[in-house]
Amino acid sequence: MVPDPSESKPRRIAVAQLADIGDMVFVTPLLISLRQAFPRAEIAVVGRPAALEVLADHPAVDRFIPYDKRGDDRGAGGLVAAASRVRRVAPRYYFGVTRSARTAVLGLLSGARWRVGFREPGRAWAYTHLVRRPDERPYAERPLALLGPLEILPAETRPRLEVGPERRAAAAARLRAAGWNGEPLLAVAPGSRYPTKRWPLPNYRRLFELLREAGGPRPAIYAGADESDAVGALLDAAPEALDRRGTSVGEMIAEMALASAALAGDSGPIHAAAALGVPSVLLLGPTPRAPLGRVPELTVLSKNLDCQPCSRHGGETCPRGHHLCLADLRPEEVAAAVREVARPPGE
């Protein structure tokens, strides 16, 4: 059942995506489609504070509602506080992109008359409309299924991010302060929550040597606090690399927009870079290729072993104990891919 005519032009819409950086990148086709369908509506996104930084400057988003489920909003009290923030927005439509019970509770308490979520056992109490999540589709297309009950056609199927002039200027200033002289940059994010998705650090060291010898782009290395020590050893071996540890998610994305190319495993930063239009090289290990979709800016390198993929999200250790899917991706192959895709500065 679709909304009656009086409901067809909502003033406010809430979209809840409570997962990580990459998942927030993949929700952008839904946001763009909602913006086209409801150009005058205020669209609010509910999410983790770091993940919300992904959407800074996005033209389809008017408001951010932080839900720090692993920090200040931990536990039942935090969930109620977050729900109160959503309710104050007074959304007419609520779209629950993540399938968690938290997302369902936020929807129920949001005050939204129309609440659309993915079908899961025991969710009928929270949503007015439940739809099957099309897991056979790429990650970025799955949230678009939530448009079905409203009979809205997708306006976009590829992730899109933007960085405005002010953030670009601030990013350039930070990079110059770190030693950048305007030369081509390779934005590198070697970390991942799951160890099996990380390319070995010795391979990165050899890659940087090859790029230096060939006059390739200068590495700018991004890492979270829990990866700082390991990346520090990598920086010691590559003195030409820019140390970008400690940047926020939003700062990293703004700086990536200035890069000639980006390099990482199957993690949020590489999907953000590709969504910015930056030529990106993804080193694929244990996770599947198909859900990434076909993104022109994304070059995927994989050994295509018979044991790949072995995991949806990655894991702590290789099930076979060898990790050849990434260990055998040679730095020479990666260097060639980076040189091939890298764009001239300022393009």
N, C-alpha and C positions, 0 to 999 in steps of 0.2 A: 504494500500500500504506500503510495506517495503522498506527501503533504498536500493539504487542500490549498486553493489559491491564496488564502490569507497567510499561509506559511511559506510561500514560494520565494519570498525575498527577505531572508533573515537579516537582522541588523548585526548579529554577532554569532560567530562560529568558534567552537573550541576543538582543537585537534590535539590528542594526547599521544605522544611518542616517548615512552619512558626508558628507552634503551640507550645505546651508546652513539658515538659520533657517526659511524658509518650508517647506522640505522636512520639517523636524522637526515643525512644526505639523501637516503633513499625515499624519504617521505616527500621530497620537494615536488615530484610530479603531481601528487595529490593536492598539495597546496596551490600549485599553479592552476590546476583544473578548478579548484574551488574559487580562486580569484577570478577566473574567466567567467564562471557560472554566476558568481555573485560579486560583481565589481565594486559595489558600494558597501558590502558587509565588512565589519571589523573581524579579522581572523586572528585568533590567539592560539599560540602553541604552548602546550604544557610539556615540560621535559626536565631532565637533569640540567643543572646550570651550565656545565661544560658543554653539553651537547647543544644547548640553545645558542651558544656562541657561533655555531656553524651557520646559523640563519641570520646573523647580523647583516643588514643592508638588503635582505631578500625582499623584493617588491611584493610578494604575496603574503607577507606577515606584518601585522600591525602591532601586535602585543606579545610579550613573553611572560609566561607564568612558571616560575621555577618550582620544581619539586625535587628537593635534594634527598632522595630516598635513602642514600647511603651516608648522609651527614645529618644536618640539622632537622630534617624531616623524617628521620628514622623512626620506625614503629607506628603503632596505631594513632598516637597523638599527632605525629607528623603528617600522616595520611589525612586526618580530619582537617588539619591546618591547611594543607594543600587544596583539599576540596573546597574549603571556605574561600580561598583565593580564586578558584575557578568560578564558584557561585557568584562572587561579586561582579564578575564580568557579565553575568546574565546571558549566557549563550542560548540561542534557540536550537541550534544543532550541535551535537557532540559526536566526534568520530574517535573511537578508540582503536588506534593502530596497533599498539602492543596488546598481546593476548592475556596479560596478567590479571589476577584478581584485583590488584591495585587500580589498574586502568578501568576495570568495570565499576569498582566502588566510586572512583572519581566521577564517572559518568552518571551513576545513580544520584550522587549528591550534588551534581552540577546545577540542577534545576532545568536542564535542557529538556524541551518537550520531545525532541527527536534525537535518539541516541543509537548510533550504528556501530556495531562491533563485529569481530570475527567469531564464528561459531565455535564454542568450547563447551564441554560439559558443565552444567550448572551456571550458565551466564544469562539465561532468559530473564532472570529477576532484575538484571541491570540495564538491559538494552531493549529498545522498542523494535529494533531490526537486527537480525543476525545473518551474516553471510559467510559462505565458505571462503577460507583464504586459499587462493590459487597457488599452491606451493610449486606447481610445475612451471610457473612464470618467473621471470627475473625478479630479484629483490625489489627493484624500484617500481615494478608494475603491480605487486601484490596489494599495496594499500589502495590502489585505484578501484579494487573490487568494492570498497566501502561506498562508492558513488552509486552503485547499482540500485539500491532502494529509492534513490531520488531521481533515477532515470537521467543521470548526468553523464555525458560522454567525456572521456579523458581528453584534456587539451594538450597533454605532454606525457611522454613515457620515459624520458631520459632525465636523470638528475641534473639540476641547474643551481649553481650558486653564483653570487655576485659580491664584489668588493668595490665600494664606492670610492670616489676621489679622495676624500679625507682619510679614510683608512689606508688607502694605497700610499698616500704621502707619508703618513705616520710609519707605515711599514718600511718604506725606503729610508726614512731617517734612522730607524732602529738598526737596519742592516748596515748603513754607513757607519754608525757608531760602533758596530761590531767589526768593522774593517773592510766592508764591501766597497768596491770602487766602480761599480756599474757593469762589471764583467758578467757573462752568462752564469747563472746559478743552477745547480742541481739540488732541489729540496729532497732531503733524505730523512725518512722516518724508519729507523731500523728495528724499532721495538714492536711488541705485541703483547697482549695479555697472555696469550698462549705460546709457550716456548717453541712448539713445533711449527709455528708460522714464521719464525725468525730465520732469516738467512744468516749463516755463521759470520761472526765479526771478522775472522781472518779473510774471508772472501771480500768483505767491504774494504779492508785495508788494501788488498791487491787491486780491487777496482779503482780506488782512488789513485794508486800509483799509475795505472794504465791511463786514466783520464789526464793526470798531470803530464805524463810523457807525450800524450797526443794533443795537448792543448784543449782538452775538453772542458765542460762547464765546471765551475768551482763548487764543491760540496758545501751545503749548509745543513747541519745535522740537528734534528729535532728529537727530543726525548723527554719522557715524563720523569718525575722525581724518582720512581722506583728503578729506572733504567740508567740513572745518571752516572753511576760508577763504571758500568760496562762501557758506556759511550765515551766516558772520559779516557779510557785506555785507547779507544779508537781515535779520538782527537789527538792524543799524544803521538800517535803514529802518522797522523795526517795534519801537519801544522798549517797547511794552507786552508783547511776546512774552517768554516765559520761555526762557532759554538753557539747554537740557538737553544740550548737547554734552558728550561725555566720560562719559556714563552707560554702564554696562555693558548688555549685552543683558537680563540679568535685572532690572536696575533699571528699564530702559525699560519692560519688560512690566508690572512691578508698578505703575509710575506710570500707564501706559495704562489699567490697570484702574480708575483713579479718574476718568478723563476722561469728559466728556459725549459726545464723538464723536472719531473718528480720521480722518485724511486722509493718503493716500500714493498712489504709483503701484503697479504690480503687483510688490510686494516683500514680503519676510518680515514686516516690522512690521505691515502692514495685515492680513495673514492672522492674525497673532497677536492683534491687537486684536479682530477679528471672532470668533475662537475664545474670547476672554474674555467675549463677549457685549456688547462695546462697539459701538454703531452706527458703522459705518465706511463711508467714501466712497473708492472706488478709482478712480483716473484711468487708464483703459485706453488704451494706445498701441499698440505693435507686436505685442503678444502676444495669443494667442487667448482668447476669452471662455469657451468651453465647458468647458475643464478646471477652471475655478474652481468649478464646481458651483453649486447653488442654496443659498446661505447667507442666512437671513433677516436677519442683522445686516449684510450687505454690500450696499451700493448701488454699482453699477458705472456710471460715466459714460463714454460712448464716442461718438465722432463717426460710427462705423460707415461709414467711407470704403471705397471699393471696393478699396483697397490694404491694408486691415486684415483679418486679421493678416498681417504680413510676416515674423515670426520666432517661434520657439518661446520664446526666452529674452530677446530684445532684442539690440541690437548697438551698435557704436561710432557709426555714422552711419545716417541714413535712406537706404534704397536709392534713393529718388526725389529726395533732396536738399531736401525741404521740411518734413518732420516735422509736417505739418498735423494728424496724428491727436491730438497733444497741444497744439501751438501754438494750434490753433483752439478748444480747450476754453476757453470764456470764463470769467473769474473770477466773473462774475455768475451763471452756471449753477452753478458749484461752491459759491458762497456760499449760493444757494437750497437746494441739496441738503444742505449742512451744517446750515443752520437747520432744515430739515424733519426731519432724523433725530436731532438732538442731544437727549439726555435730560436731565432736571433733575439737578443735583448730588446724589450719594448714592443714586441710584436703582439 
